[in-house]
Amino acid sequence: MKKILSFTAIFIASLSVSAFAGQINPGQGTSCKDANSIELQVVKTAPESNDKFGYTSNDRGTASLVVWKSSNYTTVPITLGPNDDNRSLVSDHGMTGIEVMGGMGKGNVVLAKQPEFSRGDSIGDISGEVKITNTGAIPVIVNCK
C-alpha cells in the first residue's frame, strides 16, 4: 500500500513539474494542458557573439514551431525571427514618399487563454492539451502557465 501511495505522489509531482515545459531542441516536442498562457521564446545560440541578438553571422535566429490544439483539432505554424527585418523599403533619397513601416521580427510570443470563447470556437483556443513541436534549427523555450 505504501508503494502505491509513493508512486502516486511521485506521479502527481511529475505532472506539476511538467507544467513548465522548458527548452525543446530541434525535432523535439512538449505539451501543455489547460494552460492560461503559453510563452514561446527563441534561445540565443551564441551569447558571446558581438551581434546584439546573440546569434552567429550565418544564423538569423529563426525558430519554426508547429502547435496542435486538442480543443479544435487544428495545427498552426509559428515562426519567430528576431533577426528578420520586416521594415518596408525606402530609398535613400526619400523618393518613394512612403514612410518606414514594420520592424524587426519577434523573439517570443505569448499564447493567451481566451475565456470569451467556448471550447473550440476560436483558432487561438489553448484550452485542453496543446502540443508544441520544434521543426526548425533553433532551440525554443516553452513556458506553460
N, CA, C and O atoms as a MOPAC input file, in Angstrom:
PM7 MOZYME 1SCF
protein

 N      0.81600 1    -1.18700 1     0.00000 1
 C      0.00000 1     0.00000 1     0.00000 1
 C      0.87100 1     1.26700 1     0.00000 1
 O      0.56300 1     2.25500 1    -0.66700 1
 N      1.97300 1     1.20400 1     0.77400 1
 C      2.86200 1     2.36400 1     0.83300 1
 C      3.51100 1     2.62400 1    -0.52200 1
 O      3.73900 1     3.77600 1    -0.89100 1
 N      3.81100 1     1.55000 1    -1.26900 1
 C      4.41000 1     1.71800 1    -2.59200 1
 C      3.44900 1     2.42300 1    -3.53500 1
 O      3.84800 1     3.30200 1    -4.30000 1
 N      2.20200 1     2.04000 1    -3.47700 1
 C      1.19600 1     2.67000 1    -4.34200 1
 C      1.08400 1     4.15300 1    -4.01000 1
 O      1.03500 1     4.98100 1    -4.92000 1
 N      1.04400 1     4.50100 1    -2.74400 1
 C      0.96900 1     5.90100 1    -2.34500 1
 C      2.22700 1     6.65800 1    -2.77200 1
 O      2.14000 1     7.80800 1    -3.20100 1
 N      3.38100 1     6.02800 1    -2.65900 1
 C      4.62700 1     6.66700 1    -3.08200 1
 C      4.63600 1     6.92600 1    -4.57500 1
 O      4.98800 1     8.01900 1    -5.01800 1
 N      4.24400 1     5.91100 1    -5.36400 1
 C      4.19700 1     6.09000 1    -6.81700 1
 C      3.17900 1     7.14600 1    -7.21100 1
 O      3.42200 1     7.92400 1    -8.13300 1
 N      2.04000 1     7.18400 1    -6.52400 1
 C      1.01900 1     8.19300 1    -6.81200 1
 C      1.56300 1     9.58700 1    -6.51900 1
 O      1.35800 1    10.50900 1    -7.30900 1
 N      2.25500 1     9.75100 1    -5.39000 1
 C      2.82600 1    11.05600 1    -5.03800 1
 C      3.86900 1    11.49000 1    -6.05600 1
 O      3.90300 1    12.65700 1    -6.44900 1
 N      4.71800 1    10.56800 1    -6.48700 1
 C      5.73800 1    10.88600 1    -7.49300 1
 C      5.08000 1    11.25600 1    -8.81700 1
 O      5.51700 1    12.19400 1    -9.48400 1
 N      4.03500 1    10.53000 1    -9.20400 1
 C      3.32400 1    10.80900 1   -10.44900 1
 C      2.70300 1    12.20600 1   -10.41400 1
 O      2.81900 1    12.95600 1   -11.38300 1
 N      2.05100 1    12.55700 1    -9.31600 1
 C      1.41900 1    13.87300 1    -9.19300 1
 C      2.48200 1    14.97500 1    -9.21300 1
 O      2.28200 1    16.01900 1    -9.83300 1
 N      3.61000 1    14.74400 1    -8.53700 1
 C      4.70100 1    15.73200 1    -8.54700 1
 C      5.25600 1    15.91400 1    -9.95000 1
 O      5.57500 1    17.03600 1   -10.34500 1
 N      5.37800 1    14.83600 1   -10.70800 1
 C      5.90500 1    14.96200 1   -12.06700 1
 C      4.93600 1    15.70800 1   -12.96900 1
 O      5.36400 1    16.41000 1   -13.88500 1
 N      3.63200 1    15.56900 1   -12.72500 1
 C      2.65600 1    16.33000 1   -13.51100 1
 C      2.76700 1    17.81700 1   -13.22800 1
 O      2.67700 1    18.63200 1   -14.14600 1
 N      2.96100 1    18.17700 1   -11.97000 1
 C      3.07000 1    19.59000 1   -11.63800 1
 C      4.35600 1    20.19100 1   -12.19300 1
 O      4.37800 1    21.36700 1   -12.55500 1
 N      5.42000 1    19.40800 1   -12.26500 1
 C      6.67600 1    19.88700 1   -12.83900 1
 C      6.54500 1    20.04700 1   -14.33800 1
 O      7.15800 1    20.95300 1   -14.90200 1
 N      5.77200 1    19.20600 1   -15.00900 1
 C      5.65600 1    19.27300 1   -16.45700 1
 C      4.87300 1    20.49200 1   -16.93600 1
 O      4.81000 1    20.75400 1   -18.13700 1
 N      4.27700 1    21.23700 1   -16.00600 1
 C      3.57200 1    22.46200 1   -16.38800 1
 C      4.54400 1    23.49300 1   -16.94900 1
 O      4.15800 1    24.34200 1   -17.75300 1
 N      5.80400 1    23.42000 1   -16.52600 1
 C      6.82800 1    24.30300 1   -17.05800 1
 C      7.69200 1    23.46200 1   -17.98300 1
 O      8.62700 1    22.79500 1   -17.53900 1
 N      7.37600 1    23.49700 1   -19.27400 1
 C      7.94300 1    22.55100 1   -20.22600 1
 C      9.44200 1    22.69400 1   -20.43000 1
 O     10.12300 1    21.68400 1   -20.61200 1
 N      9.98100 1    23.89800 1   -20.40600 1
 C     11.41700 1    24.08000 1   -20.58000 1
 C     11.83700 1    24.21100 1   -22.03800 1
 O     11.05100 1    24.62600 1   -22.88900 1
 N     13.07400 1    23.85300 1   -22.30800 1
 C     13.65200 1    24.01500 1   -23.64200 1
 C     13.38100 1    22.79200 1   -24.50100 1
 O     13.52300 1    21.65400 1   -24.05300 1
 N     12.98400 1    23.05000 1   -25.75500 1
 C     12.86200 1    21.95700 1   -26.73000 1
 C     13.82400 1    22.23000 1   -27.87100 1
 O     13.82000 1    23.31100 1   -28.46100 1
 N     14.63400 1    21.25500 1   -28.16900 1
 C     15.61000 1    21.34900 1   -29.24500 1
 C     14.97100 1    20.96200 1   -30.56700 1
 O     13.86300 1    20.42500 1   -30.57400 1
 N     15.63700 1    21.21800 1   -31.68700 1
 C     15.08400 1    20.83200 1   -32.98700 1
 C     14.68600 1    19.36400 1   -33.02300 1
 O     15.45500 1    18.49200 1   -32.61700 1
 N     13.47600 1    19.09800 1   -33.51500 1
 C     12.96300 1    17.74000 1   -33.61300 1
 C     12.25000 1    17.25200 1   -32.36800 1
 O     11.61700 1    16.19700 1   -32.40500 1
 N     12.33200 1    17.98500 1   -31.26600 1
 C     11.67600 1    17.59100 1   -30.03000 1
 C     10.32900 1    18.28100 1   -29.89300 1
 O     10.02000 1    19.22900 1   -30.61600 1
 N      9.53800 1    17.78800 1   -28.95500 1
 C      8.24400 1    18.38000 1   -28.69100 1
 C      7.91900 1    18.34100 1   -27.21600 1
 O      8.59100 1    17.66600 1   -26.43500 1
 N      6.88200 1    19.06900 1   -26.84100 1
 C      6.37900 1    19.08400 1   -25.47500 1
 C      4.90300 1    19.41100 1   -25.53400 1
 O      4.36500 1    19.66900 1   -26.61100 1
 N      4.24300 1    19.40300 1   -24.38900 1
 C      2.82800 1    19.75000 1   -24.38500 1
 C      2.47300 1    20.49000 1   -23.10700 1
 O      3.15800 1    20.37800 1   -22.09000 1
 N      1.39600 1    21.24200 1   -23.18200 1
 C      0.82900 1    21.96100 1   -22.04500 1
 C     -0.63300 1    21.54300 1   -21.95300 1
 O     -1.28700 1    21.33400 1   -22.97500 1
 N     -1.13900 1    21.42200 1   -20.74600 1
 C     -2.53400 1    21.01500 1   -20.57500 1
 C     -3.26200 1    22.05700 1   -19.73700 1
 O     -2.83000 1    22.40600 1   -18.63800 1
 N     -4.36900 1    22.54400 1   -20.27300 1
 C     -5.22100 1    23.53200 1   -19.60700 1
 C     -4.42800 1    24.72900 1   -19.08400 1
 O     -4.61900 1    25.14800 1   -17.94200 1
 N     -3.54900 1    25.27500 1   -19.90300 1
 C     -2.72900 1    26.42300 1   -19.51800 1
 C     -3.51200 1    27.72100 1   -19.67400 1
 O     -4.37600 1    27.83000 1   -20.54300 1
 N     -3.20900 1    28.69400 1   -18.83800 1
 C     -3.77900 1    30.03300 1   -19.00300 1
 C     -3.00100 1    30.81600 1   -20.04800 1
 O     -3.55700 1    31.67400 1   -20.73400 1
 N     -1.69700 1    30.51600 1   -20.16800 1
 C     -0.87700 1    31.12400 1   -21.20800 1
 C      0.28900 1    30.19800 1   -21.52100 1
 O      0.72400 1    29.40700 1   -20.68400 1
 N      0.78400 1    30.31600 1   -22.74800 1
 C      1.94700 1    29.55000 1   -23.19200 1
 C      2.90300 1    30.53900 1   -23.84100 1
 O      2.56000 1    31.19300 1   -24.82500 1
 N      4.12000 1    30.64500 1   -23.27700 1
 C      5.12300 1    31.54800 1   -23.83800 1
 C      6.13400 1    30.73000 1   -24.63100 1
 O      6.65600 1    29.72700 1   -24.14600 1
 N      6.40000 1    31.16900 1   -25.85100 1
 C      7.39200 1    30.54600 1   -26.72800 1
 C      8.49800 1    31.56800 1   -26.95200 1
 O      8.22700 1    32.69700 1   -27.36000 1
 N      9.75900 1    31.17400 1   -26.68700 1
 C     10.86800 1    32.12500 1   -26.77600 1
 C     12.07000 1    31.47000 1   -27.44900 1
 O     12.44400 1    30.34500 1   -27.11800 1
 N     12.66800 1    32.18700 1   -28.39600 1
 C     13.86400 1    31.72300 1   -29.09600 1
 C     15.03600 1    31.71400 1   -28.12700 1
 O     15.21900 1    32.66200 1   -27.36400 1
 N     15.83500 1    30.64400 1   -28.15200 1
 C     17.04100 1    30.55600 1   -27.33100 1
 C     18.19100 1    31.18300 1   -28.10700 1
 O     18.40500 1    30.86200 1   -29.27600 1
 N     18.92000 1    32.06300 1   -27.46700 1
 C     20.09900 1    32.65700 1   -28.10600 1
 C     21.15600 1    31.57800 1   -28.22100 1
 O     21.49200 1    30.92100 1   -27.23600 1
 N     21.68400 1    31.39300 1   -29.43000 1
 C     22.59200 1    30.28400 1   -29.68100 1
 C     24.05500 1    30.62600 1   -29.48000 1
 O     24.86900 1    29.72100 1   -29.29400 1
 N     24.41700 1    31.89500 1   -29.51200 1
 C     25.82300 1    32.27100 1   -29.36100 1
 C     25.91800 1    33.54600 1   -28.52600 1
 O     26.15100 1    34.62300 1   -29.07400 1
 N     25.74100 1    33.44000 1   -27.21200 1
 C     25.72800 1    34.65200 1   -26.38600 1
 C     27.03500 1    35.43100 1   -26.41100 1
 O     27.04900 1    36.61600 1   -26.07900 1
 N     28.12900 1    34.79300 1   -26.79700 1
 C     29.40600 1    35.50600 1   -26.84400 1
 C     29.56500 1    36.31200 1   -28.12600 1
 O     30.55700 1    37.02300 1   -28.28600 1
 N     28.61400 1    36.21500 1   -29.03000 1
 C     28.67800 1    36.91800 1   -30.31100 1
 C     28.58100 1    38.42700 1   -30.09700 1
 O     28.03100 1    38.88300 1   -29.09500 1
 N     29.11300 1    39.19500 1   -31.03700 1
 C     29.01300 1    40.65100 1   -30.98400 1
 C     27.64800 1    41.14700 1   -31.45900 1
 O     27.29700 1    42.30600 1   -31.23600 1
 N     26.89100 1    40.29100 1   -32.10000 1
 C     25.56900 1    40.64500 1   -32.58000 1
 C     24.67200 1    40.95000 1   -31.37700 1
 O     24.70200 1    40.22000 1   -30.38600 1
 N     23.87900 1    42.01800 1   -31.45600 1
 C     23.06500 1    42.40700 1   -30.30500 1
 C     22.02200 1    41.35700 1   -29.92000 1
 O     21.53200 1    41.37100 1   -28.79100 1
 N     21.67300 1    40.44800 1   -30.83300 1
 C     20.71300 1    39.40500 1   -30.51500 1
 C     21.39000 1    38.12100 1   -30.04800 1
 O     20.72000 1    37.22200 1   -29.54100 1
 N     22.70300 1    38.02300 1   -30.20900 1
 C     23.42300 1    36.85400 1   -29.72400 1
 C     23.45700 1    35.69300 1   -30.69400 1
 O     23.62300 1    34.55100 1   -30.26700 1
 N     23.30600 1    35.94400 1   -31.98700 1
 C     23.33900 1    34.88100 1   -32.98000 1
 C     24.61300 1    34.97000 1   -33.79200 1
 O     25.22100 1    36.03600 1   -33.89800 1
 N     25.00900 1    33.86500 1   -34.35800 1
 C     26.20500 1    33.86100 1   -35.19000 1
 C     25.90700 1    34.55700 1   -36.51500 1
 O     24.74400 1    34.78700 1   -36.84400 1
 N     26.93700 1    34.89000 1   -37.27000 1
 C     26.75300 1    35.66400 1   -38.50000 1
 C     25.98700 1    34.89300 1   -39.57900 1
 O     25.36600 1    35.51200 1   -40.44300 1
 N     26.01700 1    33.57400 1   -39.54900 1
 C     25.29700 1    32.80300 1   -40.56200 1
 C     23.96200 1    32.27000 1   -40.04300 1
 O     23.35500 1    31.41000 1   -40.68100 1
 N     23.50200 1    32.76200 1   -38.90800 1
 C     22.28700 1    32.26100 1   -38.28700 1
 C     21.36900 1    33.43800 1   -37.97100 1
 O     21.70800 1    34.29900 1   -37.16000 1
 N     20.21200 1    33.46700 1   -38.61200 1
 C     19.29000 1    34.57600 1   -38.36800 1
 C     18.52300 1    34.38900 1   -37.06600 1
 O     17.83500 1    35.31100 1   -36.62800 1
 N     18.61900 1    33.23300 1   -36.44000 1
 C     17.91600 1    33.01800 1   -35.18600 1
 C     16.45100 1    32.69700 1   -35.36900 1
 O     15.66700 1    32.86100 1   -34.43500 1
 N     16.05700 1    32.24000 1   -36.55200 1
 C     14.65600 1    31.94600 1   -36.83000 1
 C     14.27900 1    30.57300 1   -36.29300 1
 O     14.93500 1    29.57500 1   -36.59000 1
 N     13.21500 1    30.53400 1   -35.49900 1
 C     12.71400 1    29.28200 1   -34.93700 1
 C     11.37200 1    28.95400 1   -35.58600 1
 O     10.53100 1    29.83500 1   -35.76400 1
 N     11.17900 1    27.69900 1   -35.93500 1
 C      9.91700 1    27.24800 1   -36.54000 1
 C      9.27300 1    26.21500 1   -35.62900 1
 O      9.91700 1    25.26400 1   -35.18800 1
 N      7.98900 1    26.42100 1   -35.35600 1
 C      7.24300 1    25.54200 1   -34.46500 1
 C      5.93300 1    25.13200 1   -35.10400 1
 O      5.39100 1    25.84500 1   -35.94900 1
 N      5.42700 1    23.97800 1   -34.69400 1
 C      4.09100 1    23.54200 1   -35.07400 1
 C      3.31700 1    23.35600 1   -33.77800 1
 O      3.76600 1    22.64800 1   -32.87700 1
 N      2.14500 1    23.99600 1   -33.68400 1
 C      1.32700 1    23.94200 1   -32.47800 1
 C      0.01200 1    23.24900 1   -32.81100 1
 O     -0.74000 1    23.70200 1   -33.67400 1
 N     -0.25900 1    22.13100 1   -32.10800 1
 C     -1.51500 1    21.38500 1   -32.28900 1
 C     -2.36900 1    21.56600 1   -31.05000 1
 O     -1.87800 1    21.45100 1   -29.92700 1
 N     -3.65600 1    21.85300 1   -31.25400 1
 C     -4.56800 1    22.10700 1   -30.14100 1
 C     -5.69200 1    21.08000 1   -30.12300 1
 O     -6.37400 1    20.88000 1   -31.12800 1
 N     -5.88400 1    20.42900 1   -28.97700 1
 C     -6.92300 1    19.41100 1   -28.86000 1
 C     -8.32200 1    20.01800 1   -28.82200 1
 O     -9.30300 1    19.32700 1   -29.09800 1
 N     -8.42500 1    21.30900 1   -28.48200 1
 C     -9.73600 1    21.94100 1   -28.35000 1
 C    -10.48800 1    22.00100 1   -29.67300 1
 O    -11.71500 1    21.90000 1   -29.69300 1
 N     -9.76600 1    22.16500 1   -30.77400 1
 C    -10.42200 1    22.24900 1   -32.07700 1
 C     -9.68900 1    21.43900 1   -33.15100 1
 O     -9.97400 1    21.56700 1   -34.34100 1
 N     -8.75000 1    20.61300 1   -32.71500 1
 C     -8.00200 1    19.72000 1   -33.62400 1
 C     -7.40300 1    20.46500 1   -34.81700 1
 O     -7.48500 1    20.01400 1   -35.96000 1
 N     -6.80100 1    21.61200 1   -34.52300 1
 C     -6.13300 1    22.37600 1   -35.57500 1
 C     -4.64000 1    22.42800 1   -35.31000 1
 O     -4.19400 1    22.34100 1   -34.16600 1
 N     -3.87700 1    22.57100 1   -36.37600 1
 C     -2.43100 1    22.72500 1   -36.30500 1
 C     -2.07000 1    24.08700 1   -36.88000 1
 O     -2.51000 1    24.45000 1   -37.97200 1
 N     -1.26300 1    24.83900 1   -36.13200 1
 C     -0.89600 1    26.19200 1   -36.53800 1
 C      0.62600 1    26.30800 1   -36.55800 1
 O      1.27300 1    25.96200 1   -35.57000 1
 N      1.21700 1    26.78700 1   -37.66200 1
 C      2.66500 1    27.02800 1   -37.66400 1
 C      2.98000 1    28.38000 1   -37.02700 1
 O      2.23500 1    29.34400 1   -37.20400 1
 N      4.07800 1    28.44500 1   -36.29100 1
 C      4.54200 1    29.70200 1   -35.70200 1
 C      6.02900 1    29.83500 1   -36.02600 1
 O      6.80800 1    28.90700 1   -35.81100 1
 N      6.41100 1    30.99800 1   -36.54500 1
 C      7.81400 1    31.27900 1   -36.82800 1
 C      8.22500 1    32.50700 1   -36.04500 1
 O      7.57300 1    33.54900 1   -36.11500 1
 N      9.30900 1    32.38100 1   -35.30100 1
 C      9.86800 1    33.50200 1   -34.54500 1
 C     11.20400 1    33.85600 1   -35.17500 1
 O     12.08400 1    33.00300 1   -35.28600 1
 N     11.36200 1    35.10200 1   -35.58600 1
 C     12.60400 1    35.52000 1   -36.24300 1
 C     13.08500 1    36.85600 1   -35.73200 1
 O     12.84800 1    37.87600 1   -36.37900 1
 N     13.76200 1    36.89000 1   -34.57500 1
 C     14.18300 1    38.17700 1   -34.01700 1
 C     15.16500 1    38.95200 1   -34.88100 1
 O     15.27400 1    40.16800 1   -34.72800 1
 N     15.87500 1    38.29900 1   -35.77700 1
 C     16.82400 1    38.99700 1   -36.65500 1
 C     16.23100 1    39.32600 1   -38.01600 1
 O     16.91200 1    39.92000 1   -38.85200 1
 N     14.98000 1    38.95400 1   -38.25800 1
 C     14.35100 1    39.23500 1   -39.54900 1
 C     13.91200 1    40.68700 1   -39.61000 1
 O     13.21700 1    41.17300 1   -38.71700 1
 N     14.31900 1    41.37400 1   -40.66300 1
 C     13.98600 1    42.77400 1   -40.85000 1
 C     12.71200 1    42.85900 1   -41.69100 1
 O     12.72400 1    42.53100 1   -42.87700 1
 N     11.62000 1    43.29700 1   -41.07700 1
 C     10.32700 1    43.37700 1   -41.76200 1
 C      9.94700 1    44.81000 1   -42.11700 1
 O      8.78500 1    45.09200 1   -42.40800 1
 N     10.92200 1    45.71300 1   -42.09200 1
 C     10.61600 1    47.10800 1   -42.41700 1
 C     10.42300 1    47.27300 1   -43.92000 1
 O     11.04000 1    46.57000 1   -44.72000 1
 N      9.55500 1    48.21400 1   -44.29100 1
 C      9.33400 1    48.48900 1   -45.70500 1
 C     10.56900 1    49.15200 1   -46.29400 1
 O     11.31400 1    49.83800 1   -45.59400 1
 N     10.77700 1    48.94000 1   -47.57900 1
 C     11.93500 1    49.51500 1   -48.26200 1
 C     11.66900 1    50.97000 1   -48.61000 1
 O     10.61900 1    51.31400 1   -49.15200 1
 N     12.62800 1    51.80700 1   -48.29200 1
 C     12.53500 1    53.23300 1   -48.59900 1
 C     13.86500 1    53.63400 1   -49.21900 1
 O     14.93100 1    53.26000 1   -48.72800 1
 N     13.79100 1    54.40000 1   -50.30300 1
 C     15.03100 1    54.80900 1   -50.97000 1
 C     15.80300 1    55.79200 1   -50.08800 1
 O     15.24000 1    56.42000 1   -49.19100 1
 N     17.09900 1    55.90900 1   -50.36300 1
 C     17.95400 1    56.82200 1   -49.59900 1
 C     17.54000 1    58.27900 1   -49.77000 1
 O     17.75400 1    59.10300 1   -48.88200 1
 N     16.95800 1    58.58000 1   -50.89400 1
 C     16.61500 1    59.97300 1   -51.19900 1
 C     15.16800 1    60.29600 1   -50.87000 1
 O     14.72600 1    61.41700 1   -51.11800 1
 N     14.42000 1    59.35700 1   -50.32200 1
 C     13.04100 1    59.61700 1   -49.94800 1
 C     12.11300 1    59.79300 1   -51.13200 1
 O     11.06700 1    60.43000 1   -51.00700 1
 N     12.47800 1    59.23700 1   -52.28600 1
 C     11.69600 1    59.46600 1   -53.48900 1
 C     10.39100 1    58.67500 1   -53.51900 1
 O      9.49400 1    58.99200 1   -54.30000 1
 N     10.27700 1    57.65700 1   -52.68400 1
 C      9.04600 1    56.86600 1   -52.72600 1
 C      7.90600 1    57.55700 1   -52.00700 1
 O      6.73900 1    57.31300 1   -52.31400 1
 N      8.22800 1    58.41200 1   -51.05700 1
 C      7.18300 1    59.09700 1   -50.31400 1
 C      6.48900 1    58.20500 1   -49.29900 1
 O      5.50200 1    58.61100 1   -48.68700 1
 N      6.99700 1    56.99800 1   -49.11700 1
 C      6.38700 1    56.06800 1   -48.16500 1
 C      7.20600 1    56.08200 1   -46.89000 1
 O      8.42600 1    55.92400 1   -46.91800 1
 N      6.52200 1    56.27200 1   -45.76800 1
 C      7.25600 1    56.25600 1   -44.50900 1
 C      7.64700 1    54.82400 1   -44.15400 1
 O      7.03200 1    53.86900 1   -44.62800 1
 N      8.66000 1    54.68600 1   -43.32900 1
 C      9.11600 1    53.36900 1   -42.91100 1
 C      8.04700 1    52.72500 1   -42.03500 1
 O      7.59400 1    53.32100 1   -41.05800 1
 N      7.64800 1    51.51200 1   -42.38700 1
 C      6.64900 1    50.77400 1   -41.60600 1
 C      7.21800 1    49.41200 1   -41.24900 1
 O      8.14400 1    48.92900 1   -41.90100 1
 N      6.67300 1    48.80100 1   -40.22600 1
 C      7.13400 1    47.48400 1   -39.81000 1
 C      8.29500 1    47.60500 1   -38.85200 1
 O      8.57200 1    48.68400 1   -38.32800 1
 N      8.96800 1    46.50700 1   -38.62600 1
 C     10.08900 1    46.49800 1   -37.69700 1
 C     10.77700 1    45.14800 1   -37.73000 1
 O     10.60000 1    44.35700 1   -38.65600 1
 N     11.54700 1    44.91400 1   -36.71700 1
 C     12.25200 1    43.64800 1   -36.60700 1
 C     11.27300 1    42.56300 1   -36.14300 1
 O     10.24700 1    42.85000 1   -35.52600 1
 N     11.62200 1    41.30700 1   -36.45800 1
 C     10.79400 1    40.18300 1   -36.03500 1
 C     10.83700 1    40.00600 1   -34.52100 1
 O     11.64400 1    40.63800 1   -33.84000 1
 N      9.98300 1    39.16300 1   -34.00900 1
 C      9.87200 1    38.95200 1   -32.57000 1
 C     10.61600 1    37.69100 1   -32.13600 1
 O     10.67100 1    36.70400 1   -32.86900 1
 N     11.17900 1    37.74000 1   -30.94600 1
 C     11.90100 1    36.61000 1   -30.38100 1
 C     11.05600 1    35.77800 1   -29.44500 1
 O     11.46500 1    34.69500 1   -29.02800 1
 N      9.86000 1    36.28400 1   -29.10800 1
 C      8.96500 1    35.49400 1   -28.26900 1
 C      7.51500 1    35.86800 1   -28.56400 1
 O      7.22100 1    36.92900 1   -29.11400 1
 N      6.62700 1    34.96300 1   -28.18100 1
 C      5.19000 1    35.19000 1   -28.34300 1
 C      4.49500 1    34.50400 1   -27.17700 1
 O      4.95000 1    33.46900 1   -26.69100 1
 N      3.38100 1    35.09400 1   -26.73100 1
 C      2.59300 1    34.50200 1   -25.65900 1
 C      1.21100 1    34.17400 1   -26.21300 1
 O      0.49900 1    35.05100 1   -26.70200 1
 N      0.84700 1    32.90600 1   -26.13000 1
 C     -0.49100 1    32.46500 1   -26.49900 1
 C     -1.33600 1    32.52600 1   -25.23600 1
 O     -1.01700 1    31.86200 1   -24.25000 1
 N     -2.39900 1    33.30500 1   -25.25100 1
 C     -3.20000 1    33.52000 1   -24.04400 1
 C     -4.54800 1    32.81800 1   -24.13800 1
 O     -5.13200 1    32.69300 1   -25.21400 1
 N     -5.02100 1    32.36800 1   -22.99500 1
 C     -6.33900 1    31.74700 1   -22.90400 1
 C     -7.39200 1    32.78500 1   -23.26700 1
 O     -7.26800 1    33.95500 1   -22.90600 1
 N     -8.41400 1    32.36100 1   -23.97300 1
 C     -9.46200 1    33.26600 1   -24.41000 1
 C    -10.78100 1    32.83100 1   -23.77600 1
 O    -11.52100 1    32.05200 1   -24.37700 1
 N    -11.08800 1    33.31400 1   -22.58500 1
 C    -12.27400 1    32.84600 1   -21.86900 1
 C    -13.59100 1    33.24400 1   -22.51700 1
 O    -14.62600 1    32.65300 1   -22.20900 1
 N    -13.57900 1    34.22500 1   -23.40400 1
 C    -14.83300 1    34.65600 1   -24.03100 1
 C    -15.32400 1    33.67700 1   -25.09700 1
 O    -16.45400 1    33.79300 1   -25.57200 1
 N    -14.48200 1    32.71500 1   -25.47300 1
 C    -14.88300 1    31.70300 1   -26.44000 1
 C    -15.20300 1    30.40900 1   -25.71100 1
 O    -14.54100 1    30.05300 1   -24.73600 1
 N    -16.21400 1    29.71700 1   -26.18600 1
 C    -16.43400 1    28.37900 1   -25.63700 1
 C    -15.41300 1    27.43900 1   -26.26700 1
 O    -14.85800 1    27.75600 1   -27.31900 1
 N    -15.16100 1    26.32200 1   -25.66300 1
 C    -14.10700 1    25.39400 1   -26.07300 1
 C    -14.18800 1    25.08800 1   -27.57100 1
 O    -15.20700 1    24.58900 1   -28.04800 1
 N    -13.14300 1    25.37900 1   -28.29400 1
 C    -13.03700 1    25.03700 1   -29.69900 1
 C    -13.57600 1    26.07000 1   -30.67000 1
 O    -13.47100 1    25.87900 1   -31.88100 1
 N    -14.15600 1    27.17200 1   -30.17200 1
 C    -14.73200 1    28.16900 1   -31.07600 1
 C    -13.69900 1    29.03800 1   -31.78100 1
 O    -13.98700 1    29.61700 1   -32.82800 1
 N    -12.51800 1    29.13300 1   -31.22500 1
 C    -11.51100 1    30.02400 1   -31.77500 1
 C    -10.28800 1    29.24200 1   -32.21500 1
 O     -9.90100 1    28.26500 1   -31.57400 1
 N     -9.67800 1    29.67900 1   -33.32100 1
 C     -8.45700 1    29.02200 1   -33.79100 1
 C     -7.31700 1    29.23300 1   -32.80000 1
 O     -6.34700 1    28.47500 1   -32.80600 1
 N     -7.42200 1    30.25400 1   -31.94700 1
 C     -6.39800 1    30.51800 1   -30.94400 1
 C     -6.67200 1    29.89000 1   -29.59300 1
 O     -5.94900 1    30.16500 1   -28.63500 1
 N     -7.68500 1    29.06400 1   -29.48800 1
 C     -8.07900 1    28.45300 1   -28.21800 1
 C     -6.97900 1    27.50700 1   -27.72500 1
 O     -6.60000 1    26.57600 1   -28.43700 1
 N     -6.46200 1    27.74000 1   -26.50600 1
 C     -5.42300 1    26.87000 1   -25.95400 1
 C     -5.94400 1    26.02400 1   -24.79600 1
 O     -5.15100 1    25.46800 1   -24.03600 1
 N     -7.26600 1    25.92000 1   -24.65000 1
 C     -7.79300 1    25.04900 1   -23.60000 1
 C     -7.54600 1    23.59500 1   -23.98900 1
 O     -7.38100 1    23.28100 1   -25.16700 1
 N     -7.52200 1    22.72400 1   -23.00600 1
 C     -7.21800 1    21.32000 1   -23.27900 1
 C     -5.72700 1    21.12300 1   -23.44600 1
 O     -4.93200 1    21.85200 1   -22.85300 1
 N     -5.34000 1    20.14400 1   -24.24600 1
 C     -3.92500 1    19.86500 1   -24.46900 1
 C     -3.41700 1    20.59400 1   -25.69900 1
 O     -4.07700 1    20.62900 1   -26.73700 1
 N     -2.23000 1    21.17700 1   -25.56500 1
 C     -1.56400 1    21.86300 1   -26.67100 1
 C     -0.19300 1    21.21600 1   -26.83300 1
 O      0.60900 1    21.19900 1   -25.89900 1
 N      0.07100 1    20.68100 1   -28.02700 1
 C      1.36200 1    20.05400 1   -28.31000 1
 C      2.19000 1    20.98800 1   -29.17600 1
 O      1.71500 1    21.48800 1   -30.19600 1
 N      3.43900 1    21.22200 1   -28.76000 1
 C      4.35300 1    22.10900 1   -29.47600 1
 C      5.52900 1    21.28000 1   -29.96100 1
 O      6.18500 1    20.60600 1   -29.16700 1
 N      5.80500 1    21.32500 1   -31.27700 1
 C      6.92400 1    20.59700 1   -31.86600 1
 C      7.85600 1    21.59400 1   -32.52800 1
 O      7.41900 1    22.46400 1   -33.28100 1
 N      9.14700 1    21.46100 1   -32.24100 1
 C     10.15800 1    22.33000 1   -32.83800 1
 C     10.58500 1    21.72400 1   -34.17000 1
 O     11.26700 1    20.70000 1   -34.20500 1
 N     10.18000 1    22.36300 1   -35.26600 1
 C     10.50700 1    21.87600 1   -36.60400 1
 C     11.64600 1    22.65300 1   -37.24100 1
 O     11.99600 1    22.40400 1   -38.39400 1
 N     12.22700 1    23.59000 1   -36.50500 1
 C     13.30300 1    24.41400 1   -37.04400 1
 C     14.66500 1    23.97300 1   -36.57600 1
 O     14.84800 1    22.83600 1   -36.14200 1
 N     15.62900 1    24.88400 1   -36.66600 1
 C     17.02000 1    24.58200 1   -36.32900 1
 C     17.48800 1    25.26800 1   -35.04600 1
 O     18.63300 1    25.08100 1   -34.63300 1
 N     16.62800 1    26.05400 1   -34.41300 1
 C     16.98900 1    26.82000 1   -33.22300 1
 C     16.18700 1    26.30000 1   -32.02900 1
 O     14.98100 1    26.09000 1   -32.15900 1
 N     16.81500 1    26.08900 1   -30.87800 1
 C     16.06800 1    25.67100 1   -29.67600 1
 C     15.08600 1    26.74800 1   -29.23300 1
 O     15.30200 1    27.93700 1   -29.46900 1
 N     14.00400 1    26.31500 1   -28.58700 1
 C     12.95400 1    27.21800 1   -28.12200 1
 C     12.61900 1    26.87900 1   -26.67400 1
 O     12.59500 1    25.70800 1   -26.29600 1
 N     12.36100 1    27.89800 1   -25.86900 1
 C     11.91100 1    27.69300 1   -24.50100 1
 C     10.39800 1    27.80800 1   -24.48300 1
 O      9.83300 1    28.77900 1   -24.98600 1
 N      9.74000 1    26.80300 1   -23.89600 1
 C      8.28000 1    26.79300 1   -23.75700 1
 C      7.95500 1    26.90500 1   -22.27800 1
 O      8.45700 1    26.13300 1   -21.46100 1
 N      7.11900 1    27.86300 1   -21.94200 1
 C      6.72300 1    28.07000 1   -20.54300 1
 C      5.20500 1    28.02800 1   -20.46300 1
 O      4.52500 1    28.92100 1   -20.96900 1
 N      4.68000 1    26.99900 1   -19.83200 1
 C      3.23000 1    26.84300 1   -19.65300 1
 C      2.85500 1    27.42300 1   -18.29600 1
 O      3.44900 1    27.06800 1   -17.27800 1
 N      1.89400 1    28.29300 1   -18.28300 1
 C      1.45200 1    28.89100 1   -17.00900 1
 C     -0.01900 1    28.63000 1   -16.82400 1
 O     -0.59800 1    29.04400 1   -15.81900 1

